[in-house]
Amino acid sequence: MSNLTINADRLIGHIEELGRLGRDGQGRLVRVAASDMDRLGRDRLVAWLQEAGLDVAVDRIGNIFGIWKDDTNAGQAPVMLGSHIDTVIDAGIYGCYGVLAGLEAIESLKEAGFAPARPIVVAAFTNEEGVRYAPDMMGSLVYAGGLDVEEALATVGTDGSVLGKELERIGYAGPHEPGFLEPHAYVELHVEQGPVLEREGIALGAVENLQGISWQRITIEGVANHAGTTPMAMRSDAGVAAARAIVFLADRAAASPTPTVATVGTIAFEPNAIDVIPSRATFTVDLRDPDEARLGEEEAALAAFLRGLATSANVSIRTERLARFAPVTFDPRIVSLIEDCALANSFSCRRMTSGAGHDAQMIARVAPSAMIFVPSRDGISHNPAEFTAAGHLAAGANILLGVAARLAAD
Ligand code: HGY
């Protein structure tokens, strides 16, 4: 199997072509889950799956599957290669890499006459990014039984839309029950989205664990008043209270003894007028740590700070949980297989933790799972400057192919 290799030109051509789909009037890539832009990417992926001769299936939460099976192996649990093709707002083009590399691995194995003992499936999970509908990794979470499909379909987005209605509108409210294929194993290839591999000059990451994630929406209610006539001591300023909370989060994470990270990525003031003291501030908090106990400590510290802030700033504060995922450890056997394949192909490889959330953390609930990373230039992601060199993209896809072939060989 060592002579099995992917068609790098075809893979990179697919990545670049998909990267041209779903751009807004400003040229930003915005294939946000279940939007018209997402449909453009979905339709193109389905066309490629069909051209590759795969059976295409869509489940009720819109997860897309390309299935390579034959009469000799159809009764076996499949090897699943997956990720997502939805994007954040103004994204880079490499988030879809794992899906397209999974398709490329299947196409190359078929062209090489490889006869797997079990089906090989490529999966594109709905709403991995969680930008429009929370939580993130929603499609794979539903698939793994961690969220009821009806509850997920009823999710109201940041734009007031309802996920289930949007999936129907774009034609991806599929018939299959989530979980209809129970994977024998799951492998996800993804760009690292961080600086480690590039900084160390290493070609591949064998990802052995993934950090915990806590998402909250915080609403601070103050009192609107005149910016010019209201003395500072008489204000209930929701904006200033939000600012104090943001600085608290940043300072505490920076001082953490563990790799805690804290991000306030969205904020909105009401009435949002230059000469009106904000009556309301609504913002989201993204807290992460590889250690579950430490993540809990950070959540508790924020809750305590907000209780004190409500008194000191004379405001009321409410919080709403949007997502909470404990850290995940991947399957050691598959991690070792990734390392073996990398080293057998003379690629440098190191074990590492994923800072980003991925569908693999959800599928790990129902099947042995692991991930492969390739370097991100300057560690940049969720940014149009995101880039991974062609040689790294090809290397990752070749290792994905090798791992898939080994897992499907018996
Ligand atoms: O939030 C994450 O880590 C992922 O990109 N959804």
Residues whose N, C-alpha, C, O or C-beta is under 5 A from the ligand:
A	BS01	HGY	E128 E129 D136 G355 A356 G357
